[in-house]
């Protein structure tokens, strides 16, 4: 069997189960049956059971099989895609650093605080949200799509491309979910933001944010000096890090919900 087909099948298991359990139809049904905590535990279990095979198959097969786009072989394309990838990485890190101030975090806190007025409009978008309403998803899509275009093999391109597709699907479903939960409050926030607007990077509010400095330094260290780590095992460490931080974030959210 072609390596690209193997990775594509494993990606279908991971991505399909991830989106299915997050969907507006399946999630309420499972929460109603097992409770919020039971659903979260099941969600984490399915994620681990499907993502670990993706990591293993990528490490074993992503460097074999049919040739990929391999745009990195062209110097101009390599520099352009590298720059696009770096921008995505900065946006991704900035989103993680400033997550507690994001609209999504604010709305999650409102759901936990039953006595708080749920009809109060959200504050103005943060410096990161002025550039992208979903900086984590958009940043990850930019980073992985660039690497898919530079991949030597079709299997490796499919591995990175899967993350890009999942990120784009994730931001669509998250918008739809939050719009359904918060109606006009989230609709107003959507009207003030865009999926991506790099033209706003020079605005005073964005330039004054220290989050960008932290993000840029982090990207230089992680994706610059630490680049050999990310290219090890055909890029499999990327999925491993996403899985690890996803588990840590879920555990933190569960503790906050319990309190």
JOJOWO-V849145 format. One record per pair of residues at least 12 apart in sequence whose ideal C-beta (glycine too) atoms are under 10 Angstrom apart, sorted by the first residue. I is the first residue (numbers start at 0). J is the second residue. If there is no record, write none. Layout:
# JOJOWO-V849145
i->I j->J
i->I j->J
This chain:
# JOJOWO-V849145
i->0 j->60
i->0 j->64
i->1 j->60
i->1 j->63
i->1 j->64
i->1 j->65
i->1 j->153
i->1 j->154
i->2 j->56
i->2 j->57
i->2 j->59
i->2 j->60
i->2 j->61
i->2 j->62
i->2 j->63
i->2 j->64
i->2 j->65
i->2 j->152
i->2 j->153
i->2 j->154
i->2 j->155
i->2 j->157
i->2 j->158
i->2 j->233
i->3 j->60
i->3 j->61
i->3 j->63
i->3 j->64
i->3 j->65
i->3 j->67
i->3 j->152
i->3 j->153
i->3 j->154
i->3 j->155
i->3 j->156
i->3 j->157
i->3 j->158
i->4 j->60
i->4 j->64
i->4 j->65
i->4 j->153
i->4 j->154
i->4 j->157
i->5 j->52
i->5 j->56
i->5 j->57
i->5 j->59
i->5 j->60
i->5 j->61
i->5 j->63
i->5 j->64
i->5 j->154
i->5 j->157
i->6 j->52
i->6 j->53
i->6 j->56
i->6 j->57
i->6 j->59
i->6 j->60
i->6 j->61
i->6 j->64
i->6 j->152
i->6 j->153
i->6 j->154
i->6 j->155
i->6 j->156
i->6 j->157
i->6 j->158
i->6 j->160
i->6 j->161
i->6 j->233
i->7 j->56
i->7 j->153
i->7 j->154
i->7 j->157
i->7 j->158
i->7 j->160
i->7 j->161
i->8 j->52
i->8 j->56
i->9 j->49
i->9 j->50
i->9 j->51
i->9 j->52
i->9 j->53
i->9 j->54
i->9 j->55
i->9 j->56
i->9 j->57
i->9 j->60
i->9 j->157
i->9 j->158
i->9 j->161
i->10 j->49
i->10 j->50
i->10 j->52
i->10 j->53
i->10 j->56
i->10 j->57
i->10 j->157
i->10 j->158
i->10 j->160
i->10 j->161
i->10 j->162
i->10 j->164
i->10 j->165
i->11 j->49
i->11 j->161
i->12 j->45
i->12 j->48
i->12 j->49
i->12 j->50
i->12 j->52
i->12 j->53
i->13 j->45
i->13 j->46
i->13 j->48
i->13 j->49
i->13 j->50
i->13 j->51
i->13 j->52
i->13 j->53
i->13 j->54
i->13 j->161
i->13 j->165
i->13 j->238
i->13 j->242
i->14 j->49
i->14 j->50
i->14 j->53
i->14 j->161
i->14 j->162
i->14 j->164
i->14 j->165
i->14 j->168
i->14 j->169
i->15 j->49
i->15 j->165
i->16 j->42
i->16 j->45
i->16 j->46
i->16 j->48
i->16 j->49
i->16 j->50
i->17 j->42
i->17 j->45
i->17 j->46
i->17 j->49
i->17 j->50
i->17 j->165
i->17 j->168
i->17 j->169
i->18 j->165
i->18 j->168
i->18 j->169
i->18 j->172
i->19 j->45
i->20 j->38
i->20 j->41
i->20 j->42
i->20 j->45
i->20 j->46
i->21 j->42
i->21 j->168
i->21 j->169
i->21 j->172
i->21 j->173
i->21 j->176
i->22 j->172
i->22 j->175
i->22 j->176
i->23 j->172
i->23 j->175
i->23 j->176
i->23 j->179
i->23 j->180
i->25 j->38
i->26 j->38
i->26 j->42
i->26 j->176
i->29 j->41
i->29 j->42
i->35 j->253
i->35 j->256
i->36 j->253
i->36 j->256
i->36 j->257
i->39 j->249
i->39 j->250
i->39 j->252
i->39 j->253
i->39 j->256
i->40 j->249
i->40 j->253
i->42 j->249
i->43 j->242
i->43 j->245
i->43 j->246
i->43 j->249
i->43 j->250
i->43 j->253
i->46 j->242
i->46 j->245
i->46 j->246
i->46 j->249
i->47 j->242
i->47 j->245
i->47 j->246
i->50 j->238
i->50 j->239
i->50 j->241
i->50 j->242
i->50 j->245
i->51 j->238
i->51 j->239
i->51 j->242
i->53 j->158
i->53 j->161
i->53 j->162
i->53 j->235
i->53 j->238
i->53 j->239
i->53 j->242
i->54 j->158
i->54 j->232
i->54 j->234
i->54 j->235
i->54 j->236
i->54 j->237
i->54 j->238
i->54 j->239
i->54 j->241
i->54 j->242
i->55 j->232
i->55 j->235
i->55 j->238
i->56 j->154
i->56 j->158
i->56 j->233
i->56 j->235
i->57 j->154
i->57 j->155
i->57 j->157
i->57 j->158
i->57 j->159
i->57 j->161
i->57 j->232
i->57 j->233
i->57 j->234
i->57 j->235
i->57 j->236
i->57 j->237
i->57 j->238
i->57 j->239
i->58 j->231
i->58 j->232
i->58 j->233
i->58 j->234
i->58 j->235
i->58 j->236
i->58 j->238
i->58 j->239
i->59 j->154
i->59 j->232
i->59 j->233
i->59 j->235
i->60 j->152
i->60 j->154
i->60 j->155
i->60 j->158
i->60 j->233
i->61 j->150
i->61 j->151
i->61 j->152
i->61 j->153
i->61 j->154
i->61 j->155
i->61 j->156
i->61 j->157
i->61 j->158
i->61 j->159
i->61 j->232
i->61 j->233
i->61 j->234
i->61 j->235
i->62 j->150
i->62 j->151
i->62 j->152
i->62 j->154
i->62 j->155
i->62 j->232
i->62 j->233
i->62 j->234
i->63 j->151
i->63 j->152
i->63 j->153
i->63 j->154
i->63 j->155
i->63 j->233
i->64 j->152
i->64 j->153
i->64 j->154
i->64 j->155
i->64 j->157
i->65 j->152
i->65 j->153
i->65 j->154
i->65 j->156
i->66 j->150
i->66 j->151
i->66 j->152
i->66 j->153
i->66 j->156
i->67 j->147
i->67 j->148
i->67 j->149
i->67 j->150
i->67 j->151
i->67 j->152
i->67 j->153
i->67 j->154
i->67 j->155
i->67 j->156
i->67 j->157
i->67 j->159
i->67 j->160
i->68 j->80
i->68 j->147
i->68 j->148
i->68 j->149
i->68 j->150
i->68 j->151
i->68 j->152
i->68 j->153
i->68 j->155
i->68 j->156
i->68 j->160
i->69 j->148
i->69 j->149
i->69 j->150
i->69 j->151
i->69 j->152
i->69 j->153
i->69 j->155
i->69 j->156
i->70 j->145
i->70 j->147
i->70 j->148
i->70 j->149
i->70 j->150
i->71 j->145
i->71 j->146
i->71 j->148
i->71 j->149
i->71 j->150
i->71 j->151
i->72 j->149
i->72 j->151
i->73 j->149
i->76 j->148
i->76 j->149
i->77 j->145
i->77 j->148
i->77 j->149
i->79 j->145
i->79 j->148
i->80 j->141
i->80 j->144
i->80 j->145
i->80 j->146
i->80 j->147
i->80 j->148
i->80 j->149
i->81 j->145
i->81 j->146
i->81 j->149
i->81 j->222
i->82 j->145
i->83 j->141
i->83 j->142
i->83 j->144
i->83 j->145
i->83 j->148
i->84 j->138
i->84 j->141
i->84 j->142
i->84 j->143
i->84 j->144
i->84 j->145
i->84 j->146
i->84 j->148
i->84 j->149
i->84 j->218
i->84 j->222
i->85 j->141
i->85 j->142
i->85 j->145
i->85 j->215
i->85 j->218
i->85 j->219
i->85 j->222
i->85 j->223
i->86 j->130
i->86 j->137
i->86 j->138
i->86 j->141
i->86 j->142
i->86 j->145
i->86 j->195
i->86 j->197
i->86 j->200
i->86 j->218
i->87 j->134
i->87 j->137
i->87 j->138
i->87 j->139
i->87 j->140
i->87 j->141
i->87 j->142
i->87 j->143
i->87 j->144
i->87 j->145
i->87 j->146
i->87 j->163
i->87 j->166
i->87 j->195
i->87 j->218
i->88 j->138
i->88 j->139
i->88 j->141
i->88 j->142
i->88 j->145
i->88 j->214
i->88 j->215
i->88 j->217
i->88 j->218
i->88 j->219
i->88 j->221
i->88 j->222
i->88 j->223
i->89 j->134
i->89 j->138
i->89 j->141
i->89 j->142
i->89 j->210
i->89 j->211
i->89 j->213
i->89 j->214
i->89 j->215
i->89 j->216
i->89 j->217
i->89 j->218
i->89 j->219
i->89 j->222
i->90 j->127
i->90 j->130
i->90 j->131
i->90 j->133
i->90 j->134
i->90 j->135
i->90 j->136
i->90 j->137
i->90 j->138
i->90 j->139
i->90 j->140
i->90 j->141
i->90 j->142
i->90 j->195
i->90 j->197
i->90 j->200
i->90 j->211
i->90 j->214
i->90 j->218
i->91 j->134
i->91 j->135
i->91 j->136
i->91 j->137
i->91 j->138
i->91 j->139
i->91 j->140
i->91 j->141
i->91 j->142
i->91 j->143
i->91 j->166
i->91 j->214
i->91 j->217
i->91 j->218
i->92 j->134
i->92 j->135
i->92 j->138
i->92 j->210
i->92 j->211
i->92 j->213
i->92 j->214
i->92 j->215
i->92 j->216
i->92 j->217
i->92 j->218
i->92 j->221
i->92 j->222
i->93 j->125
i->93 j->126
i->93 j->127
i->93 j->130
i->93 j->131
i->93 j->134
i->93 j->135
i->93 j->138
i->93 j->208
i->93 j->210
i->93 j->211
i->93 j->212
i->93 j->213
i->93 j->214
i->93 j->215
i->93 j->217
i->93 j->218
i->94 j->125
i->94 j->127
i->94 j->128
i->94 j->130
i->94 j->131
i->94 j->133
i->94 j->134
i->94 j->135
i->94 j->136
i->94 j->137
i->94 j->138
i->94 j->139
i->94 j->210
i->94 j->214
i->95 j->127
i->95 j->134
i->95 j->135
i->95 j->138
i->95 j->210
i->95 j->213
i->95 j->214
i->95 j->217
i->95 j->244
i->95 j->248
i->96 j->127
i->96 j->208
i->96 j->209
i->96 j->210
i->96 j->211
i->96 j->213
i->96 j->214
i->96 j->217
i->97 j->125
i->97 j->126
i->97 j->127
i->97 j->128
i->97 j->134
i->97 j->208
i->97 j->209
i->97 j->210
i->97 j->211
i->97 j->213
i->97 j->214
i->98 j->125
i->98 j->127
i->98 j->134
i->98 j->135
i->98 j->248
i->100 j->122
i->100 j->124
i->100 j->125
i->100 j->126
i->100 j->127
i->100 j->128
i->100 j->210
i->101 j->121
i->101 j->124
i->101 j->125
i->101 j->127
i->101 j->128
i->101 j->132
i->101 j->133
i->101 j->134
i->101 j->135
i->102 j->121
i->102 j->122
i->102 j->124
i->102 j->125
i->102 j->128
i->102 j->132
i->102 j->133
i->102 j->177
i->102 j->181
i->102 j->184
i->102 j->185
i->102 j->188
i->102 j->189
i->102 j->191
i->102 j->192
i->103 j->128
i->103 j->132
i->103 j->133
i->103 j->135
i->103 j->173
i->103 j->177
i->103 j->185
i->103 j->188
i->105 j->119
i->105 j->121
i->105 j->122
i->105 j->188
i->106 j->121
i->106 j->177
i->106 j->180
i->106 j->181
i->106 j->184
i->106 j->185
i->106 j->188
i->107 j->177
i->107 j->252
i->107 j->255
i->107 j->256
i->108 j->255
i->109 j->121
i->109 j->180
i->109 j->181
i->109 j->184
i->110 j->180
i->110 j->181
i->110 j->256
i->111 j->252
i->111 j->255
i->111 j->256
i->111 j->258
i->117 j->180
i->117 j->181
i->117 j->182
i->117 j->184
i->118 j->181
i->118 j->182
i->118 j->183
i->118 j->184
i->119 j->184
i->120 j->183
i->120 j->184
i->120 j->187
i->120 j->188
i->121 j->181
i->121 j->184
i->121 j->185
i->121 j->187
i->121 j->188
i->121 j->191
i->122 j->188
i->123 j->188
i->123 j->191
i->123 j->204
i->124 j->188
i->124 j->191
i->124 j->192
i->124 j->193
i->124 j->199
i->124 j->204
i->125 j->192
i->125 j->204
i->125 j->205
i->125 j->208
i->125 j->210
i->126 j->199
i->126 j->200
i->126 j->202
i->126 j->203
i->126 j->204
i->126 j->205
i->126 j->206
i->126 j->207
i->126 j->208
i->126 j->209
i->126 j->210
i->126 j->211
i->127 j->205
i->127 j->208
i->127 j->210
i->127 j->211
i->127 j->214
i->128 j->188
i->128 j->191
i->128 j->192
i->128 j->193
i->129 j->191
i->129 j->192
i->129 j->193
i->129 j->196
i->129 j->199
i->129 j->200
i->129 j->202
i->129 j->204
i->129 j->205
i->129 j->208
i->130 j->192
i->130 j->193
i->130 j->194
i->130 j->195
i->130 j->196
i->130 j->197
i->130 j->198
i->130 j->199
i->130 j->200
i->130 j->202
i->130 j->205
i->130 j->211
i->131 j->170
i->131 j->192
i->131 j->193
i->131 j->194
i->131 j->195
i->131 j->196
i->131 j->197
i->131 j->199
i->132 j->170
i->132 j->173
i->132 j->174
i->132 j->188
i->132 j->189
i->132 j->191
i->132 j->192
i->132 j->193
i->132 j->194
i->132 j->195
i->132 j->196
i->133 j->166
i->133 j->167
i->133 j->169
i->133 j->170
i->133 j->171
i->133 j->173
i->133 j->174
i->133 j->192
i->133 j->194
i->133 j->195
i->134 j->170
i->134 j->194
i->134 j->195
i->134 j->214
i->135 j->166
i->135 j->169
i->135 j->170
i->135 j->173
i->136 j->163
i->136 j->165
i->136 j->166
i->136 j->167
i->136 j->168
i->136 j->169
i->136 j->170
i->136 j->171
i->136 j->173
i->136 j->174
i->136 j->194
i->137 j->166
i->137 j->167
i->137 j->170
i->137 j->193
i->137 j->194
i->137 j->195
i->138 j->166
i->138 j->195
i->138 j->214
i->139 j->162
i->139 j->163
i->139 j->165
i->139 j->166
i->139 j->167
i->139 j->169
i->139 j->170
i->139 j->237
i->139 j->241
i->140 j->160
i->140 j->162
i->140 j->163
i->140 j->164
i->140 j->165
i->140 j->166
i->140 j->167
i->140 j->168
i->140 j->169
i->140 j->170
i->140 j->194
i->140 j->195
i->141 j->163
i->141 j->166
i->141 j->195
i->142 j->159
i->142 j->162
i->142 j->163
i->142 j->166
i->142 j->218
i->142 j->222
i->142 j->237
i->143 j->158
i->143 j->159
i->143 j->160
i->143 j->161
i->143 j->162
i->143 j->163
i->143 j->164
i->143 j->165
i->143 j->166
i->143 j->234
i->143 j->237
i->144 j->156
i->144 j->159
i->144 j->160
i->144 j->162
i->144 j->163
i->144 j->164
i->144 j->166
i->144 j->167
i->145 j->159
i->145 j->163
i->146 j->158
i->146 j->159
i->146 j->160
i->146 j->162
i->146 j->163
i->146 j->229
i->146 j->230
i->146 j->234
i->146 j->237
i->147 j->159
i->147 j->160
i->147 j->161
i->147 j->162
i->147 j->163
i->147 j->164
i->148 j->160
i->148 j->163
i->150 j->233
i->150 j->234
i->151 j->233
i->152 j->233
i->154 j->233
i->155 j->233
i->155 j->234
i->158 j->233
i->158 j->234
i->158 j->235
i->158 j->237
i->158 j->238
i->159 j->233
i->159 j->234
i->159 j->237
i->159 j->238
i->161 j->238
i->162 j->234
i->162 j->237
i->162 j->238
i->162 j->241
i->167 j->194
i->170 j->194
i->171 j->194
i->174 j->188
i->174 j->189
i->174 j->194
i->177 j->189
i->221 j->240
i->228 j->240
